[in-house]
Every structure is written in C-alpha cells, then in structure tokens.
Amino acid sequence: MAKINGAHSIIYSKDPAADRAFFRDVLQFPFVDVRDGWLIFGLPASELAVHPGENEQHEFYLMCDDVNGFVADMKQRNVECSELHQQPWGTLVQITLPGGGKLGVYEPRHARPPASA
C-alpha cells in the first residue's frame, strides 16, 4: 500500500492575496510560489481528530506552546484577536485574517501524538 506523505489544507478567503501575505509575512510560514503569487505554505507538525458531525463540515486550527505570547505578538502586529477561551482541551483564541475569515489558534492541554513519518 502506498504511504500517505502529507496533508493539504485549504482556507477559503474573500481576499486571498492579503491572507497569503499574512501567512508569509506575519506568521512567517515557509512557502513555495507555484505560479504568479499562488503560495503553498509549509505547516508545522499536525494532527487529525475525527469528531461526530455533518460530513460537509471541517475545521482547521493552528497550535502553539504559549497562546498568551502568541496573542501579544499578534496584537503588536495589529492582528485582531478574540478573548481567550478556556476549553477542556486547551486555551483558544480566534484571530481575524486580512480577508475577514477567522482562524482558531490554541495551546493544547491534550496529549500530542508523534508526527507520522
């Protein structure tokens, strides 16, 4: 059987150029330009959970090891941040992307699996 070697996530945006610039310049994710400013970003190690719900609904979150420090950094960069929300699984903040979309970032309290090779 062929082994899965990665995952590709998509964020839909009303202003993709601004959101691409945000991931490139503010979050400083590594990227490749596959054509004419169409950027694909490298992501940190990730994990996947399967929750009950409608099959058409999917969610994407970033994780960090210090959500308070992350919020302070985002505020210095004039990125709109929600209040911190304590959840059983971690401390969550929503940031607003330049295109208007919301992106959850959290500091997990749950165990983390090793990265798939």
N, C-alpha and C positions, 0 to 999 in steps of 0.2 A: 504494500500500500504506500502511495506517495505521502510524504510527511508535510503537514502544514508548516510553512516557514514564515508566516507573518499575518497581520490583520490590517485591513484598510478601513478607516472610519471616515465618515463624511459629515461635515457640518454645512447645512444649507444656510445661505445668507442673502439678505437683500442688498448687501454691499460687499461682495466677495473680495474685491481689491483691498478695501480697508481692513477686513478681517484677516486676510493673508498677511498684510503689513503688521498687524497686531501680533500674530503668532511668530513672525520673523523678527520684528524689532523689539517688542515688549517682552514676550516670553522667551525670545531668542532660541527657538527650536531650530535645529539643523534642517536644511531643505535642499531639494533639487528643483530646478526650473525645467519642467518637461516641455514647455513651449510658451513663448510670449507672455511670461509672467504667471503662468499657471504653476503654482508651487505645490509640491507634495512635501509634507513635514515628517521628519523622524520623530517618533514618540519615545518616551521613557518606557521601561518595562511596564507591561499592562497585565490585567487580569480580566476574566469574564465571569459573570454570575448570571444565572437563569432564574428569573422571578416569575410568579404567576401573573398573567395579564393577557391583554389582547395581543395577538401576534404582530400587528402592524406597528406597535409602539416599541421603540428602542431608546435608550438613554446613553449619554456619554458624559463621563466625569473625568477630571484630572485629579491626581492625588499629590499631596505634598507632606513633608515631615514637620512643618511649622506653619499652620494656617494663619496664625496671628502675624508672623513675619511676612507671609505672602500678602496679606491684606495691607500691611503697612507699605510694602513695596509697590503694590498696585495703586494705592492712594497717592504715593509720591509721583506716580506716572499718570495721574488724573484718570484712572480707570474706576468707574462706578462699581462699588461693592455693596452687596446687601449686608444686613446684620448677620452675625454668626448665629447659626442654628445648631444646637446640641442634639444629636441623634444617637440612638443606641450604638450605631456602627461608626460614628466619628463626628467631627465638627465640620459643618458645611457652610460655605459661602457661595453666593451666586455673583459672578462678575458679568458686566454688560459689555458685549463685544461692540466694536465700532459700527457694525451693521445692524445693531439693535437686539441681536439674539442674546440669550442668557446661557452661561456655561457654569456648571457646578464644579467647584474645587473643594476637596475635603482632606482633612487629616484623619486617616483611618485609626480606629480602635481595634479593628478586627485583625486576625492573623493574615499574613500575606503569603501566597504560595510562591514557590520558586518560579523563575521565568522558564517557559518552555524552550527547549533547545532547538 
